[in-house]
Amino acid sequence: MNLIADESIPRHQIPNRLTSVERRLTKLFSENQKLVACVGNIGTGKSSLVKYLAFNTGMNALFELPDEGFEDYIPGNPAIYHLLNTSKDSAKRTLGTYYGAINNFLEAHKTHPVESPGWMHAKQSLEKSALDIQHAYLDLRKMQLQSAPHLKGSTCIDGSPLADRHAFCEVLHNDMEIPFLSAHGLQKIEERLKRDFDPLKKPDLMILLHGPVEMLLDNIRERERKEELKSGEKQELPEGLVRLVRALNQRYGAFTDVLQRNNSYTGPVLNIDVSKIDFVSNVRHLIAVFEGIETLLPS
Protein backbone atom coordinates (compact mmCIF):
# COMPACT_ATOMS: atom_id res chain seq x y z
CA MET A 1 0.00 0.00 0.00
CA ASN A 2 1.43 3.37 -1.07
CA LEU A 3 0.55 6.05 1.46
CA ILE A 4 -1.26 9.18 0.26
CA ALA A 5 -2.06 12.02 2.65
CA ASP A 6 -5.47 13.67 2.85
CA GLU A 7 -4.48 17.32 2.41
CA SER A 8 -8.11 18.42 2.52
CA ILE A 9 -8.63 17.84 6.26
CA PRO A 10 -9.95 21.17 7.62
CA ARG A 11 -7.69 22.67 10.26
CA HIS A 12 -10.37 22.56 12.96
CA GLN A 13 -10.86 18.80 12.37
CA ILE A 14 -7.18 17.88 12.72
CA PRO A 15 -7.14 17.41 16.53
CA ASN A 16 -10.21 15.15 16.46
CA ARG A 17 -8.94 13.13 13.47
CA LEU A 18 -5.49 12.64 15.02
CA THR A 19 -6.61 11.77 18.53
CA SER A 20 -9.34 9.46 17.22
CA VAL A 21 -6.92 7.29 15.25
CA GLU A 22 -4.42 7.37 18.14
CA ARG A 23 -7.11 6.12 20.53
CA ARG A 24 -8.08 3.30 18.17
CA LEU A 25 -4.45 2.28 17.67
CA THR A 26 -3.77 2.45 21.41
CA LYS A 27 -6.64 0.02 21.98
CA LEU A 28 -5.51 -2.26 19.14
CA PHE A 29 -1.89 -2.34 20.29
CA SER A 30 -2.70 -2.81 23.99
CA GLU A 31 -5.11 -5.70 23.39
CA ASN A 32 -2.90 -7.56 20.88
CA GLN A 33 0.75 -8.50 20.41
CA LYS A 34 1.30 -6.95 17.01
CA LEU A 35 4.85 -6.67 15.70
CA VAL A 36 5.64 -3.71 13.42
CA ALA A 37 9.04 -3.33 11.70
CA CYS A 38 10.22 0.01 10.28
CA VAL A 39 12.79 -0.39 7.51
CA GLY A 40 14.47 1.91 5.03
CA ASN A 41 17.67 3.62 4.02
CA ILE A 42 19.86 5.60 6.40
CA GLY A 43 18.27 9.00 7.02
CA THR A 44 14.67 8.14 6.09
CA GLY A 45 13.35 8.73 9.63
CA LYS A 46 12.84 5.19 10.93
CA SER A 47 13.65 6.05 14.53
CA SER A 48 11.47 9.18 14.36
CA LEU A 49 8.47 7.11 13.30
CA VAL A 50 9.13 4.54 16.02
CA LYS A 51 9.14 7.38 18.58
CA TYR A 52 5.77 8.65 17.36
CA LEU A 53 4.28 5.17 17.53
CA ALA A 54 5.63 4.53 21.00
CA PHE A 55 4.62 7.79 22.64
CA ASN A 56 1.37 8.42 20.74
CA THR A 57 -0.07 4.89 20.82
CA GLY A 58 1.67 3.22 23.77
CA MET A 59 3.59 0.58 21.80
CA ASN A 60 6.84 -0.87 23.05
CA ALA A 61 9.66 0.65 21.00
CA LEU A 62 12.98 -1.06 20.27
CA PHE A 63 15.53 1.21 18.60
CA GLU A 64 18.46 0.34 16.36
CA LEU A 65 21.12 2.56 17.96
CA PRO A 66 21.37 4.58 21.17
CA ASP A 67 19.61 7.92 20.68
CA GLU A 68 20.07 10.34 23.56
CA GLY A 69 16.81 10.98 25.34
CA PHE A 70 14.95 8.19 23.54
CA GLU A 71 16.23 4.79 24.50
CA ASP A 72 14.07 1.68 24.18
CA TYR A 73 10.57 2.18 25.57
CA ILE A 74 9.45 -0.98 27.38
CA PRO A 75 7.01 -0.14 30.19
CA GLY A 76 7.05 -2.70 32.98
CA ASN A 77 10.05 -4.64 31.69
CA PRO A 78 13.15 -2.91 33.13
CA ALA A 79 15.21 -6.11 33.19
CA ILE A 80 15.48 -6.11 29.39
CA TYR A 81 16.99 -2.63 29.11
CA HIS A 82 20.53 -3.56 30.12
CA LEU A 83 20.83 -6.45 27.68
CA LEU A 84 19.50 -4.50 24.71
CA ASN A 85 21.54 -1.37 25.50
CA THR A 86 24.73 -3.43 25.76
CA SER A 87 24.03 -4.95 22.36
CA LYS A 88 23.25 -1.52 20.85
CA ASP A 89 26.46 -0.02 22.24
CA SER A 90 28.40 -2.89 20.69
CA ALA A 91 26.72 -2.30 17.33
CA LYS A 92 27.50 1.43 17.52
CA ARG A 93 31.20 0.79 18.23
CA THR A 94 31.37 -1.76 15.43
CA LEU A 95 29.68 0.70 13.07
CA GLY A 96 32.38 3.28 13.73
CA THR A 97 35.09 0.70 13.01
CA TYR A 98 33.29 -0.31 9.82
CA TYR A 99 33.05 3.25 8.48
CA GLY A 100 36.73 3.70 9.27
CA ALA A 101 37.64 0.51 7.38
CA ILE A 102 35.69 1.71 4.33
CA ASN A 103 37.52 5.02 4.26
CA ASN A 104 40.91 3.34 4.80
CA PHE A 105 40.25 1.00 1.89
CA LEU A 106 39.13 3.82 -0.40
CA GLU A 107 42.37 5.66 0.38
CA ALA A 108 44.45 2.51 -0.16
CA HIS A 109 42.67 1.91 -3.46
CA LYS A 110 43.78 5.37 -4.61
CA THR A 111 47.40 5.07 -3.48
CA HIS A 112 48.34 1.37 -3.70
CA PRO A 113 48.38 -0.99 -6.70
CA VAL A 114 45.55 -3.52 -6.70
CA GLU A 115 46.53 -6.70 -4.82
CA SER A 116 49.70 -5.11 -3.43
CA PRO A 117 50.38 -5.88 0.27
CA GLY A 118 49.01 -2.49 1.41
CA TRP A 119 45.90 -2.84 -0.76
CA MET A 120 45.29 -6.44 0.38
CA HIS A 121 45.65 -5.51 4.05
CA ALA A 122 43.06 -2.74 3.69
CA LYS A 123 40.75 -5.05 1.73
CA GLN A 124 40.94 -7.82 4.33
CA SER A 125 40.28 -5.34 7.13
CA LEU A 126 37.25 -4.06 5.25
CA GLU A 127 35.85 -7.56 4.66
CA LYS A 128 36.28 -8.38 8.35
CA SER A 129 34.60 -5.13 9.42
CA ALA A 130 31.72 -5.66 6.95
CA LEU A 131 31.08 -9.12 8.39
CA ASP A 132 31.48 -7.88 11.97
CA ILE A 133 28.91 -5.12 11.54
CA GLN A 134 26.38 -7.54 10.07
CA HIS A 135 26.84 -9.94 12.99
CA ALA A 136 26.61 -7.06 15.49
CA TYR A 137 23.27 -5.95 14.07
CA LEU A 138 22.00 -9.53 13.90
CA ASP A 139 22.91 -9.98 17.57
CA LEU A 140 20.70 -6.99 18.36
CA ARG A 141 17.87 -8.06 16.02
CA LYS A 142 17.80 -11.53 17.55
CA MET A 143 17.53 -10.20 21.09
CA GLN A 144 14.77 -7.79 20.07
CA LEU A 145 12.72 -10.44 18.26
CA GLN A 146 13.18 -12.87 21.14
CA SER A 147 12.01 -10.22 23.60
CA ALA A 148 8.93 -9.01 21.70
CA PRO A 149 6.63 -12.01 22.39
CA HIS A 150 7.27 -11.63 26.12
CA LEU A 151 6.36 -7.93 26.26
CA LYS A 152 2.90 -6.74 27.17
CA GLY A 153 1.04 -5.35 24.16
CA SER A 154 2.47 -4.59 20.73
CA THR A 155 6.01 -3.72 19.71
CA CYS A 156 7.55 -1.55 17.00
CA ILE A 157 11.15 -2.27 15.98
CA ASP A 158 13.55 0.07 14.19
CA GLY A 159 15.08 -2.19 11.51
CA SER A 160 14.83 -5.84 10.44
CA PRO A 161 17.13 -8.79 9.65
CA LEU A 162 15.35 -8.94 6.29
CA ALA A 163 16.69 -5.47 5.49
CA ASP A 164 20.14 -6.46 6.72
CA ARG A 165 20.21 -9.39 4.30
CA HIS A 166 18.34 -8.13 1.24
CA ALA A 167 19.52 -4.51 1.28
CA PHE A 168 22.79 -4.09 3.20
CA CYS A 169 24.37 -7.45 2.37
CA GLU A 170 23.38 -7.20 -1.28
CA VAL A 171 24.99 -3.78 -1.52
CA LEU A 172 28.17 -4.81 0.26
CA HIS A 173 28.61 -7.99 -1.77
CA ASN A 174 27.19 -7.14 -5.19
CA ASP A 175 26.90 -3.39 -5.70
CA MET A 176 30.35 -2.05 -4.91
CA GLU A 177 33.07 -1.81 -7.55
CA ILE A 178 35.07 -4.16 -5.32
CA PRO A 179 32.95 -6.24 -2.89
CA PHE A 180 33.13 -5.12 0.72
CA LEU A 181 31.53 -8.36 1.96
CA SER A 182 33.13 -11.55 0.66
CA ALA A 183 31.20 -14.53 -0.70
CA HIS A 184 32.32 -16.48 2.38
CA GLY A 185 30.99 -13.71 4.63
CA LEU A 186 27.65 -13.65 2.82
CA GLN A 187 27.36 -17.42 3.22
CA LYS A 188 27.95 -17.07 6.96
CA ILE A 189 25.16 -14.48 7.18
CA GLU A 190 22.79 -16.74 5.19
CA GLU A 191 23.52 -19.66 7.52
CA ARG A 192 22.93 -17.54 10.59
CA LEU A 193 19.65 -16.10 9.30
CA LYS A 194 18.30 -19.58 8.64
CA ARG A 195 19.52 -20.96 11.96
CA ASP A 196 18.67 -18.07 14.28
CA PHE A 197 15.85 -16.14 12.63
CA ASP A 198 13.63 -18.56 10.72
CA PRO A 199 12.03 -19.77 14.02
CA LEU A 200 11.34 -16.21 15.25
CA LYS A 201 8.13 -14.22 14.76
CA LYS A 202 7.76 -12.32 11.47
CA PRO A 203 6.31 -8.78 11.47
CA ASP A 204 2.54 -8.34 11.27
CA LEU A 205 3.27 -5.13 9.33
CA MET A 206 6.36 -3.77 7.64
CA ILE A 207 6.67 -0.02 7.10
CA LEU A 208 9.09 0.85 4.29
CA LEU A 209 10.39 4.43 4.32
CA HIS A 210 12.09 5.73 1.17
CA GLY A 211 13.03 9.00 -0.52
CA PRO A 212 15.49 10.74 -2.88
CA VAL A 213 19.18 10.25 -2.09
CA GLU A 214 20.03 13.95 -1.73
CA MET A 215 17.22 14.43 0.78
CA LEU A 216 18.50 11.49 2.85
CA LEU A 217 22.06 12.82 2.80
CA ASP A 218 20.78 16.21 4.00
CA ASN A 219 18.91 14.46 6.83
CA ILE A 220 22.07 12.61 7.87
CA ARG A 221 24.08 15.84 7.89
CA GLU A 222 21.46 17.66 9.94
CA ARG A 223 21.25 15.06 12.71
CA GLU A 224 25.06 15.22 13.20
CA ARG A 225 25.65 11.75 14.58
CA LYS A 226 29.33 11.55 15.42
CA GLU A 227 29.91 8.17 13.78
CA GLU A 228 28.37 9.41 10.50
CA LEU A 229 30.44 12.58 10.06
CA LYS A 230 33.94 13.08 8.71
CA SER A 231 36.37 13.47 11.59
CA GLY A 232 36.76 17.12 12.55
CA GLU A 233 34.49 18.42 9.79
CA LYS A 234 30.98 19.47 10.80
CA GLN A 235 28.26 18.22 8.43
CA GLU A 236 30.80 16.61 6.07
CA LEU A 237 29.94 12.99 5.29
CA PRO A 238 32.63 10.37 4.61
CA GLU A 239 32.82 9.17 1.01
CA GLY A 240 32.14 5.60 2.09
CA LEU A 241 28.86 6.55 3.79
CA VAL A 242 27.68 8.55 0.77
CA ARG A 243 28.41 5.59 -1.53
CA LEU A 244 26.55 3.26 0.83
CA VAL A 245 23.44 5.48 0.98
CA ARG A 246 23.31 5.79 -2.82
CA ALA A 247 23.65 2.04 -3.35
CA LEU A 248 21.14 1.19 -0.61
CA ASN A 249 18.51 3.44 -2.17
CA GLN A 250 18.43 1.28 -5.29
CA ARG A 251 18.13 -1.89 -3.21
CA TYR A 252 15.28 -0.50 -1.14
CA GLY A 253 13.50 0.45 -4.35
CA ALA A 254 13.19 -3.26 -5.13
CA PHE A 255 13.03 -4.46 -1.53
CA THR A 256 9.35 -5.44 -1.35
CA ASP A 257 9.45 -7.34 -4.66
CA VAL A 258 12.55 -9.26 -3.54
CA LEU A 259 10.90 -10.33 -0.27
CA GLN A 260 7.79 -11.54 -2.08
CA ARG A 261 9.78 -13.40 -4.76
CA ASN A 262 11.81 -15.39 -2.27
CA ASN A 263 8.91 -15.76 0.17
CA SER A 264 10.87 -14.09 3.00
CA TYR A 265 7.89 -11.93 3.94
CA THR A 266 4.37 -12.05 2.53
CA GLY A 267 2.57 -9.76 4.99
CA PRO A 268 1.31 -6.20 4.44
CA VAL A 269 3.74 -3.39 3.60
CA LEU A 270 3.05 0.32 4.07
CA ASN A 271 5.20 2.32 1.62
CA ILE A 272 5.97 5.88 2.72
CA ASP A 273 7.77 8.28 0.38
CA VAL A 274 9.30 10.70 2.89
CA SER A 275 9.71 13.37 0.20
CA LYS A 276 5.91 13.50 -0.02
CA ILE A 277 4.88 12.43 3.49
CA ASP A 278 6.49 14.67 6.11
CA PHE A 279 5.11 12.98 9.21
CA VAL A 280 7.70 14.75 11.39
CA SER A 281 6.35 18.27 10.93
CA ASN A 282 3.00 17.95 9.10
CA VAL A 283 0.11 16.75 11.27
CA ARG A 284 -2.06 15.83 8.27
CA HIS A 285 0.72 13.55 7.09
CA LEU A 286 1.11 11.96 10.54
CA ILE A 287 -2.62 11.25 10.50
CA ALA A 288 -2.20 9.53 7.12
CA VAL A 289 0.57 7.32 8.55
CA PHE A 290 -1.50 6.29 11.57
CA GLU A 291 -4.62 5.64 9.48
CA GLY A 292 -2.55 3.66 6.98
CA ILE A 293 -1.20 1.47 9.78
CA GLU A 294 -4.74 0.96 11.08
CA THR A 295 -5.97 -0.07 7.63
CA LEU A 296 -3.26 -2.72 7.26
CA LEU A 297 -3.52 -4.04 10.82
CA PRO A 298 -7.13 -5.07 11.43
CA SER A 299 -7.84 -6.36 14.92
C-alpha positions in Angstrom: 0.0 0.0 0.0 1.4 3.4 -1.1 0.6 6.1 1.5 -1.3 9.2 0.3 -2.1 12.0 2.7 -5.5 13.7 2.9 -4.5 17.3 2.4 -8.1 18.4 2.5 -8.6 17.8 6.3 -9.9 21.2 7.6 -7.7 22.7 10.3 -10.4 22.6 13.0 -10.9 18.8 12.4 -7.2 17.9 12.7 -7.1 17.4 16.5 -10.2 15.1 16.5 -8.9 13.1 13.5 -5.5 12.6 15.0 -6.6 11.8 18.5 -9.3 9.5 17.2 -6.9 7.3 15.3 -4.4 7.4 18.1 -7.1 6.1 20.5 -8.1 3.3 18.2 -4.4 2.3 17.7 -3.8 2.4 21.4 -6.6 0.0 22.0 -5.5 -2.3 19.1 -1.9 -2.3 20.3 -2.7 -2.8 24.0 -5.1 -5.7 23.4 -2.9 -7.6 20.9 0.7 -8.5 20.4 1.3 -7.0 17.0 4.9 -6.7 15.7 5.6 -3.7 13.4 9.0 -3.3 11.7 10.2 0.0 10.3 12.8 -0.4 7.5 14.5 1.9 5.0 17.7 3.6 4.0 19.9 5.6 6.4 18.3 9.0 7.0 14.7 8.1 6.1 13.4 8.7 9.6 12.8 5.2 10.9 13.6 6.0 14.5 11.5 9.2 14.4 8.5 7.1 13.3 9.1 4.5 16.0 9.1 7.4 18.6 5.8 8.6 17.4 4.3 5.2 17.5 5.6 4.5 21.0 4.6 7.8 22.6 1.4 8.4 20.7 -0.1 4.9 20.8 1.7 3.2 23.8 3.6 0.6 21.8 6.8 -0.9 23.1 9.7 0.6 21.0 13.0 -1.1 20.3 15.5 1.2 18.6 18.5 0.3 16.4 21.1 2.6 18.0 21.4 4.6 21.2 19.6 7.9 20.7 20.1 10.3 23.6 16.8 11.0 25.3 14.9 8.2 23.5 16.2 4.8 24.5 14.1 1.7 24.2 10.6 2.2 25.6 9.5 -1.0 27.4 7.0 -0.1 30.2 7.0 -2.7 33.0 10.0 -4.6 31.7 13.2 -2.9 33.1 15.2 -6.1 33.2 15.5 -6.1 29.4 17.0 -2.6 29.1 20.5 -3.6 30.1 20.8 -6.5 27.7 19.5 -4.5 24.7 21.5 -1.4 25.5 24.7 -3.4 25.8 24.0 -4.9 22.4 23.3 -1.5 20.8 26.5 0.0 22.2 28.4 -2.9 20.7 26.7 -2.3 17.3 27.5 1.4 17.5 31.2 0.8 18.2 31.4 -1.8 15.4 29.7 0.7 13.1 32.4 3.3 13.7 35.1 0.7 13.0 33.3 -0.3 9.8 33.0 3.3 8.5 36.7 3.7 9.3 37.6 0.5 7.4 35.7 1.7 4.3 37.5 5.0 4.3 40.9 3.3 4.8 40.3 1.0 1.9 39.1 3.8 -0.4 42.4 5.7 0.4 44.4 2.5 -0.2 42.7 1.9 -3.5 43.8 5.4 -4.6 47.4 5.1 -3.5 48.3 1.4 -3.7 48.4 -1.0 -6.7 45.6 -3.5 -6.7 46.5 -6.7 -4.8 49.7 -5.1 -3.4 50.4 -5.9 0.3 49.0 -2.5 1.4 45.9 -2.8 -0.8 45.3 -6.4 0.4 45.6 -5.5 4.1 43.1 -2.7 3.7 40.7 -5.0 1.7 40.9 -7.8 4.3 40.3 -5.3 7.1 37.2 -4.1 5.3 35.8 -7.6 4.7 36.3 -8.4 8.3 34.6 -5.1 9.4 31.7 -5.7 6.9 31.1 -9.1 8.4 31.5 -7.9 12.0 28.9 -5.1 11.5 26.4 -7.5 10.1 26.8 -9.9 13.0 26.6 -7.1 15.5 23.3 -5.9 14.1 22.0 -9.5 13.9 22.9 -10.0 17.6 20.7 -7.0 18.4 17.9 -8.1 16.0 17.8 -11.5 17.5 17.5 -10.2 21.1 14.8 -7.8 20.1 12.7 -10.4 18.3 13.2 -12.9 21.1 12.0 -10.2 23.6 8.9 -9.0 21.7 6.6 -12.0 22.4 7.3 -11.6 26.1 6.4 -7.9 26.3 2.9 -6.7 27.2 1.0 -5.3 24.2 2.5 -4.6 20.7 6.0 -3.7 19.7 7.6 -1.5 17.0 11.1 -2.3 16.0 13.5 0.1 14.2 15.1 -2.2 11.5 14.8 -5.8 10.4 17.1 -8.8 9.6 15.4 -8.9 6.3 16.7 -5.5 5.5 20.1 -6.5 6.7 20.2 -9.4 4.3 18.3 -8.1 1.2 19.5 -4.5 1.3 22.8 -4.1 3.2 24.4 -7.4 2.4 23.4 -7.2 -1.3 25.0 -3.8 -1.5 28.2 -4.8 0.3 28.6 -8.0 -1.8 27.2 -7.1 -5.2 26.9 -3.4 -5.7 30.4 -2.0 -4.9 33.1 -1.8 -7.6 35.1 -4.2 -5.3 32.9 -6.2 -2.9 33.1 -5.1 0.7 31.5 -8.4 2.0 33.1 -11.6 0.7 31.2 -14.5 -0.7 32.3 -16.5 2.4 31.0 -13.7 4.6 27.6 -13.7 2.8 27.4 -17.4 3.2 28.0 -17.1 7.0 25.2 -14.5 7.2 22.8 -16.7 5.2 23.5 -19.7 7.5 22.9 -17.5 10.6 19.7 -16.1 9.3 18.3 -19.6 8.6 19.5 -21.0 12.0 18.7 -18.1 14.3 15.9 -16.1 12.6 13.6 -18.6 10.7 12.0 -19.8 14.0 11.3 -16.2 15.3 8.1 -14.2 14.8 7.8 -12.3 11.5 6.3 -8.8 11.5 2.5 -8.3 11.3 3.3 -5.1 9.3 6.4 -3.8 7.6 6.7 0.0 7.1 9.1 0.9 4.3 10.4 4.4 4.3 12.1 5.7 1.2 13.0 9.0 -0.5 15.5 10.7 -2.9 19.2 10.3 -2.1 20.0 13.9 -1.7 17.2 14.4 0.8 18.5 11.5 2.8 22.1 12.8 2.8 20.8 16.2 4.0 18.9 14.5 6.8 22.1 12.6 7.9 24.1 15.8 7.9 21.5 17.7 9.9 21.3 15.1 12.7 25.1 15.2 13.2 25.7 11.7 14.6 29.3 11.6 15.4 29.9 8.2 13.8 28.4 9.4 10.5 30.4 12.6 10.1 33.9 13.1 8.7 36.4 13.5 11.6 36.8 17.1 12.5 34.5 18.4 9.8 31.0 19.5 10.8 28.3 18.2 8.4 30.8 16.6 6.1 29.9 13.0 5.3 32.6 10.4 4.6 32.8 9.2 1.0 32.1 5.6 2.1 28.9 6.5 3.8 27.7 8.5 0.8 28.4 5.6 -1.5 26.5 3.3 0.8 23.4 5.5 1.0 23.3 5.8 -2.8 23.6 2.0 -3.3 21.1 1.2 -0.6 18.5 3.4 -2.2 18.4 1.3 -5.3 18.1 -1.9 -3.2 15.3 -0.5 -1.1 13.5 0.4 -4.4 13.2 -3.3 -5.1 13.0 -4.5 -1.5 9.3 -5.4 -1.3 9.5 -7.3 -4.7 12.6 -9.3 -3.5 10.9 -10.3 -0.3 7.8 -11.5 -2.1 9.8 -13.4 -4.8 11.8 -15.4 -2.3 8.9 -15.8 0.2 10.9 -14.1 3.0 7.9 -11.9 3.9 4.4 -12.0 2.5 2.6 -9.8 5.0 1.3 -6.2 4.4 3.7 -3.4 3.6 3.1 0.3 4.1 5.2 2.3 1.6 6.0 5.9 2.7 7.8 8.3 0.4 9.3 10.7 2.9 9.7 13.4 0.2 5.9 13.5 0.0 4.9 12.4 3.5 6.5 14.7 6.1 5.1 13.0 9.2 7.7 14.7 11.4 6.3 18.3 10.9 3.0 17.9 9.1 0.1 16.7 11.3 -2.1 15.8 8.3 0.7 13.5 7.1 1.1 12.0 10.5 -2.6 11.2 10.5 -2.2 9.5 7.1 0.6 7.3 8.6 -1.5 6.3 11.6 -4.6 5.6 9.5 -2.5 3.7 7.0 -1.2 1.5 9.8 -4.7 1.0 11.1 -6.0 -0.1 7.6 -3.3 -2.7 7.3 -3.5 -4.0 10.8 -7.1 -5.1 11.4 -7.8 -6.4 14.9 
